[in-house]
Amino acid sequence: MQRRLNESINIHIMENEKEAHDWELNTLASELYWWVDFFNIAFFREQPVPVPAISFEKTKISNLGHYVIGRNAFGIKENININRVHLKRPMWDLLATLLHEMTHSWQYLYGNPSKSWFHNKEFQMKLLEFGIVTDNKGCHLGLGDPFVYLLKKHGVELNHNKDPGGIIRIPPKEKPKGKSKLRKWTCGCTNIRVAVSDLEAKCLKCGNRFELAE
């Protein structure tokens, strides 16, 4: 069944990522594809999800990863993107994101996705079945078995204590801040911020030219 699910281009992309030894993300990509196969066996055995095309594009800083519904700009289905901005996270965190996105794939193949609610109750309950506790925005709140057990069994470090309910609570992350493109310019009597690198302007109040202040 799984072979019929997989598109040939996805297999070629996977093989290319694994064989691109001059690529800085070769090792990580190879490891993530190994876990895709493992998660399919461990969690999706009866309803396997297709081999994804894993990408590492930079997206907005508040996003850890995403699953592309339908086909992406290249006409490729099952595109899972792991945000390149956050690749320095611990492996357990990256794998939680990978399983999260694979669960989106499962829901769109076998479940009942909501048109207006991306992380609906069905999605949350499916992840909870795997040991990942989420809220209705898809944020991970805690990790438990079997997810934690399987990661530790395969050498993934997770040095956190479980609460009495057997859940490792994930503390709320500080809201990440993106780098502003606005630059500060001053004329001496006032300051302005504009998103240009070369400003040609004078202050109508003091007559001085605006100079870059930072």
C-alpha positions as CSV (number, residue, x, y, z in Angstrom):
1,M,0.0,0.0,0.0
2,Q,2.8,2.4,0.9
3,R,4.4,2.1,-2.5
4,R,1.2,3.1,-4.2
5,L,1.1,6.1,-2.0
6,N,4.5,7.4,-2.8
7,E,5.2,9.5,-5.9
8,S,8.4,8.8,-7.7
9,I,9.6,12.4,-7.5
10,N,9.5,12.2,-3.7
11,I,11.7,9.1,-3.8
12,H,14.1,10.8,-6.1
13,I,14.2,13.9,-3.8
14,M,14.9,11.7,-0.8
15,E,17.6,9.8,-2.5
16,N,19.2,13.0,-3.7
17,E,19.2,14.5,-0.2
18,K,20.8,11.3,1.2
19,E,23.5,11.2,-1.5
20,A,24.3,15.0,-1.5
21,H,27.4,14.6,0.7
22,D,28.6,18.1,-0.1
23,W,25.4,19.5,1.3
24,E,25.5,20.9,4.8
25,L,22.1,19.3,5.7
26,N,22.9,15.9,4.3
27,T,23.3,14.2,7.7
28,L,20.2,15.8,9.2
29,A,18.1,15.0,6.1
30,S,19.3,11.4,6.1
31,E,18.4,11.0,9.7
32,L,15.0,12.6,9.3
33,Y,14.1,10.2,6.5
34,W,15.2,7.3,8.7
35,W,12.7,8.5,11.3
36,V,10.0,8.9,8.7
37,D,10.3,5.2,8.0
38,F,10.4,4.4,11.7
39,F,7.4,6.6,12.5
40,N,5.4,5.0,9.7
41,I,6.1,1.5,11.2
42,A,5.6,2.6,14.8
43,F,2.6,4.9,14.5
44,F,1.1,4.7,11.1
45,R,1.4,0.9,10.3
46,E,-2.3,0.4,9.4
47,Q,-2.6,3.8,7.6
48,P,0.9,4.7,6.3
49,V,1.6,8.2,5.1
50,P,3.6,8.8,1.9
51,V,7.3,9.5,1.9
52,P,7.5,13.3,2.1
53,A,9.8,15.7,0.3
54,I,11.6,17.2,3.2
55,S,12.7,20.8,2.7
56,F,14.6,23.3,4.9
57,E,13.4,26.7,3.7
58,K,13.5,29.7,6.0
59,T,10.0,30.7,7.0
60,K,8.6,33.1,9.5
61,I,10.4,32.9,12.8
62,S,7.4,31.8,14.8
63,N,7.0,28.7,12.7
64,L,8.9,25.5,13.4
65,G,7.7,23.6,10.4
66,H,4.7,23.1,8.1
67,Y,3.0,20.6,5.9
68,V,2.0,21.8,2.4
69,I,-1.6,20.8,1.6
70,G,-1.8,19.5,-2.0
71,R,1.1,20.3,-4.3
72,N,3.8,23.0,-3.7
73,A,5.1,25.5,-6.2
74,F,7.1,22.7,-8.0
75,G,4.0,20.4,-8.2
76,I,5.3,18.1,-5.5
77,K,2.9,16.5,-3.0
78,E,3.7,15.7,0.6
79,N,6.1,18.6,1.2
80,I,7.2,18.8,4.8
81,N,9.3,21.9,5.6
82,I,11.4,22.1,8.7
83,N,12.2,25.8,9.2
84,R,15.9,26.4,8.6
85,V,15.8,29.1,11.3
86,H,15.3,26.6,14.0
87,L,17.6,23.7,13.0
88,K,19.7,24.1,16.2
89,R,16.9,22.7,18.3
90,P,17.5,19.4,20.1
91,M,16.8,16.3,18.0
92,W,13.8,15.3,20.1
93,D,12.3,18.7,19.3
94,L,12.9,18.3,15.6
95,L,11.5,14.8,15.6
96,A,8.4,16.1,17.4
97,T,7.9,18.6,14.6
98,L,8.5,15.9,12.0
99,L,5.8,13.6,13.6
100,H,3.5,16.6,13.9
101,E,3.7,17.3,10.2
102,M,3.4,13.6,9.3
103,T,0.2,13.6,11.3
104,H,-1.2,16.4,9.1
105,S,-0.4,14.1,6.1
106,W,-2.3,11.2,7.9
107,Q,-5.3,13.4,8.6
108,Y,-5.6,14.6,5.0
109,L,-5.4,11.1,3.7
110,Y,-7.5,9.2,6.2
111,G,-9.1,11.7,8.7
112,N,-11.4,14.7,8.7
113,P,-9.4,17.9,8.5
114,S,-11.4,21.1,9.2
115,K,-11.5,23.8,6.7
116,S,-11.2,26.6,9.3
117,W,-9.3,24.8,12.0
118,F,-5.9,23.3,11.1
119,H,-5.3,21.6,14.5
120,N,-8.8,20.3,15.2
121,K,-9.8,17.8,17.9
122,E,-9.1,14.7,15.7
123,F,-5.6,16.0,15.0
124,Q,-4.9,16.7,18.7
125,M,-6.2,13.3,19.7
126,K,-4.0,11.5,17.1
127,L,-0.9,13.2,18.4
128,L,-1.9,12.5,22.0
129,E,-2.1,8.8,21.0
130,F,1.6,9.1,20.0
131,G,2.5,10.9,23.2
132,I,2.5,14.5,22.1
133,V,0.2,16.9,23.9
134,T,-0.8,20.0,21.9
135,D,-3.2,22.9,22.2
136,N,-5.7,24.0,19.6
137,K,-3.0,26.1,17.9
138,G,-0.8,23.1,17.4
139,C,1.8,24.2,20.0
140,H,3.4,21.2,21.9
141,L,2.7,21.3,25.6
142,G,4.2,18.0,26.7
143,L,5.7,14.7,25.6
144,G,5.0,11.2,26.8
145,D,5.1,7.6,25.8
146,P,5.3,5.9,23.4
147,F,7.1,8.9,21.7
148,V,9.5,9.5,24.6
149,Y,10.1,5.7,25.1
150,L,10.9,5.1,21.4
151,L,13.2,8.1,21.2
152,K,15.2,7.1,24.2
153,K,15.4,3.5,23.0
154,H,17.0,4.7,19.8
155,G,19.6,7.0,21.5
156,V,17.9,10.3,21.4
157,E,18.7,12.3,24.5
158,L,15.7,13.7,26.4
159,N,17.0,14.8,29.8
160,H,13.8,16.0,31.3
161,N,11.7,14.8,34.3
162,K,8.2,13.5,33.9
163,D,5.3,14.8,36.0
164,P,3.2,12.4,38.0
165,G,1.1,11.8,34.9
166,G,4.1,10.6,33.0
167,I,4.3,13.7,30.8
168,I,7.4,15.8,30.2
169,R,6.1,19.4,30.2
170,I,7.4,21.7,27.6
171,P,7.7,25.2,29.1
172,P,6.2,28.0,27.0
173,K,8.8,29.5,24.6
174,E,9.4,33.2,24.5
175,K,7.8,34.7,21.5
176,P,10.6,35.0,19.0
177,K,11.3,38.3,17.5
178,G,12.2,38.8,13.9
179,K,15.0,41.1,12.8
180,S,13.5,44.5,11.9
181,K,14.3,45.9,8.5
182,L,13.7,49.5,9.8
183,R,16.9,51.5,10.2
184,K,17.2,54.6,12.5
185,W,18.1,57.9,10.9
186,T,18.5,61.3,12.7
187,C,18.8,64.9,11.8
188,G,19.7,66.2,15.2
189,C,16.3,67.2,16.4
190,T,14.3,64.1,15.6
191,N,14.7,60.4,14.8
192,I,12.9,58.4,12.1
193,R,13.0,54.7,11.2
194,V,12.6,53.6,7.5
195,A,13.3,50.4,5.7
196,V,15.9,51.8,3.3
197,S,19.6,51.6,3.3
198,D,20.2,54.9,1.5
199,L,18.0,57.8,2.6
200,E,18.1,61.2,0.8
201,A,16.0,63.5,3.0
202,K,16.1,66.8,5.0
203,C,14.2,67.7,8.1
204,L,11.8,70.5,7.4
205,K,12.1,71.7,11.0
206,C,15.9,72.1,11.4
207,G,17.0,71.9,7.8
208,N,19.6,69.2,8.5
209,R,20.0,66.1,6.4
210,F,19.0,62.8,8.0
211,E,22.1,60.6,8.8
212,L,22.2,56.9,9.6
213,A,22.3,56.6,13.4
214,E,23.0,52.9,13.7
